[in-house]
Amino acid sequence: MAESRFDIGMRVRREVLGDAHVDQAQARQTSFDADFQRFITETAWGTLWARPNLDRRTRSVVTIAILAALGRADELALHIRASRNTGVAPHEIAEALLHVAVYAGVPAANSAFAIAKQILTPTDEQAPDTR
């Protein structure tokens, strides 16, 4: 029997965001937002993030850049934390945020850098020397 979009979504969501986050989100779920939670699990995680054409690392970088450009601080913080599970290095996050500065504006990137600095450890923040 094929796995449902919801089951695929829960598996991918847990792999990317971690069990603790997903468990907390489910514990906060009420009848008011249950349909919405099911929708994002099936659509964002079970359909989009489960597609084979981009790896999770790439999807993570794209998501971080989009959220930074849109100024979605809470979701941005969530995905910066999740980048540890998707193999995105902090220097790659910084590169994505530099792109945001040029294409979406310095204020958006400035806010995103501040959020990233709060989440990443000082040793994480150090970019490799590429000279």
C-alpha positions in Angstrom: 0.0 0.0 0.0 1.4 3.4 -1.0 2.2 5.9 1.7 -0.3 8.8 1.9 0.7 12.4 1.3 0.1 13.0 5.0 2.4 10.2 6.1 5.1 11.2 3.7 4.7 14.8 4.9 5.0 13.8 8.5 8.1 11.7 7.8 9.8 14.5 5.8 8.7 17.2 8.3 10.2 15.2 11.2 13.5 14.6 9.2 13.9 18.3 8.4 12.5 20.1 11.4 13.1 17.4 14.1 10.8 15.4 16.2 10.8 17.9 19.1 9.5 20.7 16.9 6.8 18.6 15.2 5.7 17.1 18.5 5.3 20.6 20.0 3.4 21.8 16.9 1.1 18.8 17.2 0.6 19.4 20.9 -0.5 23.0 20.2 -2.9 22.0 17.4 -6.6 22.6 18.1 -9.7 21.9 16.2 -9.4 25.5 14.8 -6.2 24.9 13.0 -6.2 21.1 12.5 -7.2 21.3 8.8 -4.5 23.9 8.2 -1.9 21.7 9.9 -3.0 18.8 7.8 -2.8 21.0 4.7 0.8 22.1 5.3 1.9 18.6 6.2 0.4 17.2 3.0 1.2 20.1 0.7 4.5 21.7 1.9 6.1 18.6 3.3 4.4 15.6 1.6 4.3 17.2 -1.9 6.9 19.9 -2.3 9.7 18.9 0.1 9.2 15.2 -1.0 9.8 16.0 -4.7 13.0 14.4 -6.0 14.2 17.2 -8.3 16.0 19.2 -5.6 17.8 17.7 -2.6 16.8 18.9 0.9 19.9 20.9 1.3 19.1 23.0 -1.8 15.4 23.3 -0.7 16.6 24.5 2.6 18.8 27.3 1.2 15.9 28.3 -1.2 13.5 28.4 1.7 15.8 30.5 3.9 16.3 33.0 1.1 12.6 33.3 0.3 11.6 33.7 4.0 14.3 36.3 4.5 13.2 38.2 1.4 9.6 38.2 2.7 10.6 39.2 6.2 9.0 36.1 7.8 11.1 36.1 10.9 9.5 33.2 12.8 9.6 30.8 9.9 13.1 32.0 8.9 14.3 31.1 12.4 12.7 27.7 12.2 14.4 27.0 8.9 17.8 28.3 10.0 17.6 25.9 12.9 16.5 23.1 10.6 19.4 23.7 8.3 21.5 21.7 10.7 19.4 18.7 9.7 19.6 19.4 5.9 23.4 19.8 5.7 23.5 23.6 5.0 26.6 25.2 6.4 26.3 28.6 8.1 28.6 30.2 5.4 26.1 29.0 2.8 23.3 30.7 4.8 25.4 33.9 4.8 25.8 33.6 1.0 22.0 33.2 0.5 21.4 36.2 2.7 23.9 38.3 0.6 21.7 37.3 -2.4 18.7 38.5 -0.5 20.4 41.9 0.1 20.9 42.5 -3.6 17.6 41.1 -4.9 15.2 41.8 -2.1 16.9 44.7 -0.2 19.4 45.4 2.5 16.8 45.8 5.3 15.5 42.3 4.7 19.0 40.8 4.7 20.0 42.8 7.7 17.0 41.4 9.7 17.8 37.9 8.5 21.4 38.1 9.4 20.4 39.3 12.9 18.1 36.3 13.3 20.8 33.9 12.0 23.3 35.3 14.4 21.0 34.6 17.3 20.6 31.0 16.2 24.0 30.0 15.0 26.8 29.4 17.5 29.9 31.6 17.3 31.9 28.7 15.8 29.1 28.0 13.3 29.1 31.6 12.1 32.7 31.5 11.0 32.9 31.2 7.3 35.7 29.2 5.8 38.6 31.1 4.4 38.2 31.0 0.6 41.3 33.0 -0.3 
